[in-house]
Amino acid sequence: MGAVAVVECPEPLRQALLELLRWTLVSIRNKPADANLCHAYADHMHNVPDLLARFRPNLLAYYWEVERPSFVRNLETTGQKPPGAFEEFWEVVEREYHRLCKPAAP
């Protein structure tokens, strides 16, 4: 079994993920009585600390391909949309995802 190459989390991605964490916590704080909404936000970001601490492109791919779309769907069930502030940071995440994960063309 070969060693896994260590790749540092690129700074723009790190900053974007930290901002997403910050906005997630603010969103949870603003609606503490809405358990479904708080769960959607918490579920969306619960793996991000590991992604930041032990960055690997496959973890980024999982966030972008699975966790983010699931979050959007979960919010829709509560009648909500992601905060507008998320868009700017998701653009950075998407750019880094395409650069680092090289997803197959549809």
N, C-alpha and C positions, 0 to 999 in steps of 0.2 A: 504494500500500500504506500503510495507516494505522499510526500508532504504537500499540504495545501498552501499555495502561494498566498502570502499576506498582501492585501491591497488596502492602502489607506483610503478612507472615505474622502472623496474630493471635497474641498472646502465649500464650494457653492451648494453641493448636495447636503452637506452637514448643516449648513446654515438654514437651508430650506426646511429640512426635517425638524430642526429645533424650533423654527417658527411655527410649523404645523403642530408640534407638541404644545407650544405656548397657547396657540389659538384654540386647541382642543381643550386644554384645561380651563381657559376663560369661558368657553362654551358650556362646559360641565358646571362650572361655578355659577353661571347665569341662569341655569335651569335645573337646580338640584332636585326639585320635586318631580321632574319628568324622568322616571326610571328608564323608560325605553330609549329616550333620546340620549341620556347619559351613557347607557350601555352601548349604543351605536358609536358614540365618540370614543369611549374607552376601548372598545373592541377594535376600532380602526387603528389605534396607535399603540396597542400593547406590545407589539413586537419591535417597534422602532428603537427603543433603547438598545436592544441586542444588535440591531442593524448598525447602529452608530458605534457600539463598543467593539464588535467583531465583524466589520464590514466585509461582505462578500457579494459579488454581483448577483448570485442566485437569490440572496435575501432581498436585494433591491427589486429583482424581477418579481418575486412573490408579492412584495408590497404593491407594486404597480399593477400587476396582472390579476391579483386575487383580492388583496385587502382593500385597496382603494375602490374598485367597482362594488365590492360587497358593502362598503360604507355608504356609498351613494344610494344603493338599493335600500339599505336599512333606513336611511334618512327619509327616503320617499315614503316608506310605510308609516312614518310618523307625521307626514305632511310637511316635512322640512326639506330644505336644500342646503348643501354645504355653504358655509360662510363665504362671501365674496373674497375675503382675504386669502382663502385657500388657493384660489386660482393662480395667483402670482407665484406661489411656492410650488404648486403642482407643475407649472411650466418648467421650472428648474429641475424637478424630479424627473419629469418626462424626458427632458433633454439628456440628462445624465443616464437615464435608463437606456435610451437609444445608443448613446455613446459607449456605455460599458457592457451592456447585455447583448447588443447586436441581435435583436429579435428578427426572426424570419419575416420576410415581406409577405403580406396577406395575399 
